[in-house]
């Protein structure tokens, strides 16, 4: 899922637009106050995992050679079956 950092002030001034983007584009907003993340505006029941998130999770796990090979095989199979999401704003 695409995450966008936005100040709390900007989010409050453009709240309806932010909610529309969350709903239609499945964008998540990280709300920042004084440079510190304080909240998130995310789609409800979101079940998307970005490749970067998967890479971070895998970097913390040690896989045996057999597990790594099985994971790679499953990844290739998933890539064949999955379609890229359509961008409704283009």
Backbone as a chain_set.jsonl record, in Angstrom:
{"seq": "XXXXXXXXXXXXXXXXXXXXXXXXXXXXXXXXXXXXXXXXXXXXXXXXXXXXXXXXXXXXXXXXXXXXXXXXXXXXXXXXXXXXXXXXXX", "coords": {"N": [[0.85, -1.163, 0.0], [0.522, 2.196, -0.803], [2.068, 4.716, 1.049], [1.635, 7.952, 2.27], [3.181, 10.745, 3.599], [1.922, 13.376, 5.531], [1.269, 16.605, 6.82], [-0.49, 17.309, 9.868], [-1.931, 19.658, 9.803], [-2.217, 20.158, 7.018], [-3.668, 17.875, 6.344], [-6.027, 18.332, 7.771], [-7.037, 20.558, 6.464], [-7.578, 19.517, 3.989], [-9.268, 17.355, 4.304], [-11.544, 15.929, 3.233], [-10.639, 15.332, 0.642], [-8.437, 13.715, 1.288], [-9.739, 11.511, 2.484], [-11.208, 10.609, 0.284], [-9.116, 9.809, -1.412], [-8.056, 7.72, 0.112], [-10.192, 5.944, 0.015], [-10.714, 5.534, -2.819], [-8.192, 5.271, -4.108], [-6.795, 3.675, -2.423], [-4.79, 4.678, -0.778], [-2.629, 5.258, 1.957], [-2.345, 7.472, 4.664], [0.133, 8.983, 6.614], [0.002, 10.843, 9.362], [1.636, 13.719, 10.406], [3.013, 15.622, 13.02], [4.862, 18.358, 13.88], [7.048, 17.056, 12.734], [6.876, 14.515, 13.779], [5.439, 11.342, 13.557], [2.024, 10.892, 14.219], [-0.456, 9.744, 13.773], [-2.473, 7.57, 11.643], [-4.201, 7.4, 8.544], [-5.948, 5.08, 7.067], [-7.065, 2.609, 4.627], [-9.936, 0.677, 5.464], [-9.733, -2.634, 6.705], [-7.518, -3.357, 5.144], [-5.531, -5.393, 3.092], [-3.063, -5.519, 1.856], [0.271, -6.119, 0.997], [3.237, -4.588, 0.523], [6.086, -5.018, -1.626], [8.392, -3.96, -0.497], [7.777, -4.042, 2.213], [7.569, -6.783, 2.607], [10.191, -7.507, 2.016], [11.569, -6.248, 4.119], [10.537, -7.729, 6.282], [11.448, -10.296, 5.634], [14.176, -9.889, 5.809], [14.655, -10.011, 8.479], [14.41, -12.62, 9.141], [15.819, -15.841, 9.277], [16.135, -18.084, 6.769], [16.2, -21.517, 5.933], [18.104, -23.172, 3.335], [16.3, -24.826, 1.899], [13.806, -23.761, 2.653], [14.068, -21.164, 1.644], [14.222, -21.677, -1.091], [11.674, -22.797, -1.533], [10.098, -20.593, -0.843], [10.853, -18.789, -2.839], [9.916, -20.156, -5.104], [7.155, -20.11, -4.576], [6.747, -17.347, -4.651], [7.27, -16.743, -7.364], [5.146, -18.165, -8.541], [2.985, -16.752, -7.473], [3.354, -14.233, -8.639], [2.719, -14.795, -11.276], [-0.015, -15.23, -11.102], [-1.174, -12.946, -9.945], [-2.509, -9.663, -10.58], [-1.559, -6.358, -11.437], [-2.694, -3.592, -9.498], [-5.28, -1.406, -10.679], [-5.055, 2.032, -11.494], [-7.295, 4.311, -10.595], [-7.257, 6.993, -11.011], [-5.954, 7.822, -13.267]], "CA": [[0.0, 0.0, 0.0], [1.28, 3.435, -0.883], [1.918, 5.573, 2.22], [1.977, 9.349, 2.037], [3.319, 11.548, 4.828], [1.235, 14.656, 5.387], [1.149, 17.284, 8.111], [-1.831, 17.315, 10.439], [-2.584, 20.88, 9.307], [-2.611, 19.945, 5.622], [-4.728, 16.854, 6.339], [-7.289, 18.929, 8.234], [-7.521, 21.474, 5.423], [-7.955, 18.728, 2.804], [-9.729, 16.078, 4.857], [-12.432, 15.215, 2.292], [-9.791, 14.809, -0.431], [-7.665, 12.602, 1.85], [-10.639, 10.369, 2.643], [-11.496, 10.11, -1.068], [-7.932, 9.088, -1.895], [-7.987, 6.467, 0.859], [-11.263, 5.074, -0.483], [-10.613, 5.187, -4.236], [-6.832, 4.913, -4.525], [-6.211, 2.795, -1.4], [-3.606, 5.354, -0.257], [-2.596, 5.434, 3.409], [-1.691, 8.709, 5.069], [0.76, 9.054, 7.916], [-0.161, 12.222, 9.799], [2.837, 14.145, 11.112], [2.929, 16.897, 13.745], [6.222, 18.754, 14.263], [7.978, 16.048, 12.239], [6.694, 13.247, 14.486], [4.203, 10.646, 13.175], [1.08, 10.816, 15.336], [-1.652, 8.969, 13.433], [-2.566, 7.079, 10.27], [-5.507, 7.314, 7.9], [-5.729, 3.93, 6.186], [-8.286, 1.913, 4.223], [-10.398, -0.33, 6.405], [-9.495, -4.037, 6.332], [-6.529, -3.411, 4.073], [-4.782, -6.651, 3.112], [-2.022, -5.413, 0.842], [1.64, -6.111, 1.503], [4.167, -4.13, -0.506], [7.337, -5.765, -1.715], [9.36, -3.418, 0.463], [7.398, -4.553, 3.534], [7.943, -8.2, 2.63], [11.658, -7.561, 2.068], [11.96, -5.92, 5.499], [10.193, -8.861, 7.144], [12.336, -11.414, 5.309], [15.528, -9.568, 6.248], [14.739, -10.325, 9.901], [14.199, -14.056, 9.318], [16.813, -16.703, 8.641], [15.51, -19.233, 6.123], [17.097, -22.587, 5.492], [18.119, -23.204, 1.862], [15.063, -25.442, 1.392], [12.728, -22.789, 2.857], [14.287, -20.062, 0.705], [13.869, -22.176, -2.428], [10.211, -22.917, -1.561], [9.559, -19.24, -0.841], [11.088, -18.239, -4.18], [8.978, -20.842, -6.004], [5.824, -19.567, -4.301], [6.73, -15.965, -5.132], [7.13, -16.781, -8.826], [3.779, -18.605, -8.842], [2.076, -15.649, -7.137], [3.524, -13.185, -9.648], [2.001, -15.211, -12.484], [-1.458, -15.182, -10.873], [-1.642, -11.637, -9.499], [-2.524, -8.562, -11.522], [-1.266, -5.069, -10.816], [-3.932, -2.818, -9.288], [-5.508, -0.323, -11.627], [-5.08, 3.353, -10.902], [-8.544, 4.919, -11.032], [-7.085, 8.425, -11.186], [-5.228, 8.116, -14.504]], "C": [[0.901, 1.233, 0.0], [0.997, 4.286, 0.351], [2.407, 6.97, 1.887], [2.057, 10.067, 3.374], [2.688, 12.908, 4.573], [1.127, 15.291, 6.776], [-0.308, 17.238, 8.575], [-2.61, 18.525, 9.921], [-3.08, 20.689, 7.878], [-3.738, 18.917, 5.527], [-6.058, 17.459, 6.76], [-7.879, 19.86, 7.189], [-8.042, 20.736, 4.195], [-8.542, 17.383, 3.203], [-10.591, 15.281, 3.874], [-11.629, 14.602, 1.155], [-8.971, 13.619, 0.07], [-8.526, 11.349, 1.979], [-10.985, 9.772, 1.275], [-10.325, 9.319, -1.62], [-7.756, 7.762, -1.176], [-8.996, 5.476, 0.288], [-11.019, 4.6, -1.918], [-9.233, 4.699, -4.657], [-6.146, 3.95, -3.562], [-4.88, 3.349, -0.893], [-3.73, 5.434, 1.256], [-1.847, 6.722, 3.711], [-1.103, 8.538, 6.462], [0.731, 10.521, 8.319], [0.986, 12.597, 10.729], [2.603, 15.496, 11.77], [4.33, 17.208, 14.279], [7.248, 17.686, 13.883], [7.848, 14.679, 12.884], [5.386, 12.599, 14.032], [3.287, 10.484, 14.383], [-0.143, 9.959, 15.04], [-1.557, 8.486, 11.991], [-4.016, 7.118, 9.829], [-5.345, 6.243, 6.833], [-7.055, 3.317, 5.766], [-8.655, 0.848, 5.258], [-10.164, -1.724, 5.847], [-8.52, -4.179, 5.171], [-5.691, -4.676, 4.198], [-3.692, -6.65, 2.052], [-0.665, -5.379, 1.523], [2.55, -5.698, 0.359], [5.423, -4.984, -0.49], [8.361, -5.278, -0.713], [9.056, -3.904, 1.878], [7.783, -6.025, 3.67], [9.461, -8.348, 2.737], [12.167, -7.263, 3.473], [11.695, -7.091, 6.439], [11.135, -10.036, 6.898], [13.765, -11.162, 5.77], [15.739, -9.936, 7.716], [14.635, -11.827, 10.186], [15.312, -14.818, 8.616], [16.103, -17.935, 8.097], [16.57, -20.269, 5.795], [17.114, -22.559, 3.964], [16.846, -23.799, 1.261], [13.889, -24.477, 1.518], [12.852, -21.623, 1.871], [13.891, -20.467, -0.709], [12.348, -22.284, -2.564], [9.561, -21.541, -1.606], [9.714, -18.607, -2.225], [10.129, -18.857, -5.191], [7.558, -20.29, -5.824], [5.685, -18.13, -4.8], [6.549, -15.915, -6.648], [5.72, -17.198, -9.238], [2.784, -17.478, -8.564], [2.161, -14.543, -8.171], [2.779, -13.526, -10.939], [0.492, -15.026, -12.328], [-1.99, -13.789, -10.562], [-1.578, -10.603, -10.62], [-2.223, -7.282, -10.771], [-2.572, -4.314, -10.619], [-4.061, -1.701, -10.311], [-5.579, 1.001, -10.884], [-6.298, 4.08, -11.446], [-8.409, 6.406, -11.319], [-6.319, 8.784, -12.456], [-6.106, 7.928, -15.699]], "O": [[1.903, 1.293, 0.712], [-0.16, 4.552, 0.674], [3.47, 7.141, 1.292], [1.129, 10.009, 4.181], [2.899, 13.514, 3.523], [0.922, 14.6, 7.774], [-1.23, 17.138, 7.766], [-3.803, 18.426, 9.634], [-4.224, 21.016, 7.562], [-4.656, 19.072, 4.721], [-7.099, 17.143, 6.183], [-9.1, 19.938, 7.047], [-8.858, 21.273, 3.445], [-8.335, 16.383, 2.515], [-10.382, 14.079, 3.707], [-11.903, 13.474, 0.743], [-8.826, 12.625, -0.64], [-8.092, 10.253, 1.625], [-11.047, 8.551, 1.134], [-10.52, 8.268, -2.231], [-7.349, 6.776, -1.791], [-8.681, 4.301, 0.102], [-11.105, 3.405, -2.201], [-9.127, 3.796, -5.487], [-5.051, 3.463, -3.84], [-3.953, 2.589, -0.61], [-4.822, 5.655, 1.779], [-0.832, 7.021, 3.082], [-1.753, 8.017, 7.369], [1.374, 11.352, 7.678], [1.273, 11.9, 11.703], [2.057, 16.408, 11.149], [4.907, 16.423, 15.032], [8.202, 17.442, 14.623], [8.623, 13.774, 12.575], [4.331, 13.228, 14.109], [3.708, 10.003, 15.435], [-0.803, 9.492, 15.969], [-0.697, 8.918, 11.223], [-4.933, 6.901, 10.62], [-4.688, 6.465, 5.815], [-8.061, 3.477, 6.457], [-7.785, 0.207, 5.846], [-10.372, -1.968, 4.659], [-8.697, -5.041, 4.311], [-5.198, -4.995, 5.28], [-3.432, -7.676, 1.423], [-0.484, -4.68, 2.52], [2.623, -6.385, -0.66], [5.773, -5.59, 0.523], [9.112, -6.07, -0.143], [9.975, -4.151, 2.658], [8.263, -6.456, 4.719], [9.957, -9.211, 3.462], [13.076, -7.93, 3.966], [12.524, -7.41, 7.292], [11.57, -10.695, 7.842], [14.491, -12.104, 6.088], [16.872, -10.147, 8.148], [14.759, -12.254, 11.334], [15.7, -14.48, 7.498], [15.543, -18.729, 8.852], [17.695, -19.933, 5.427], [16.218, -21.975, 3.356], [16.369, -23.329, 0.229], [13.068, -24.375, 0.606], [11.851, -21.154, 1.33], [13.29, -19.679, -1.439], [11.793, -21.906, -3.595], [8.582, -21.34, -2.324], [8.79, -17.96, -2.717], [9.588, -18.152, -6.043], [6.853, -20.036, -6.8], [4.633, -17.743, -5.309], [5.754, -15.121, -7.152], [5.161, -16.641, -10.183], [1.846, -17.274, -9.335], [1.137, -13.97, -8.544], [2.267, -12.633, -11.614], [-0.202, -14.707, -13.293], [-3.139, -13.482, -10.881], [-0.71, -10.662, -11.491], [-2.59, -7.136, -9.605], [-3.462, -4.381, -11.467], [-3.065, -1.126, -10.751], [-6.105, 1.072, -9.773], [-6.337, 4.428, -12.626], [-9.349, 7.023, -11.821], [-6.062, 9.965, -12.692], [-5.663, 8.131, -16.829]]}, "num_chains": 1, "name": "protein.A"}
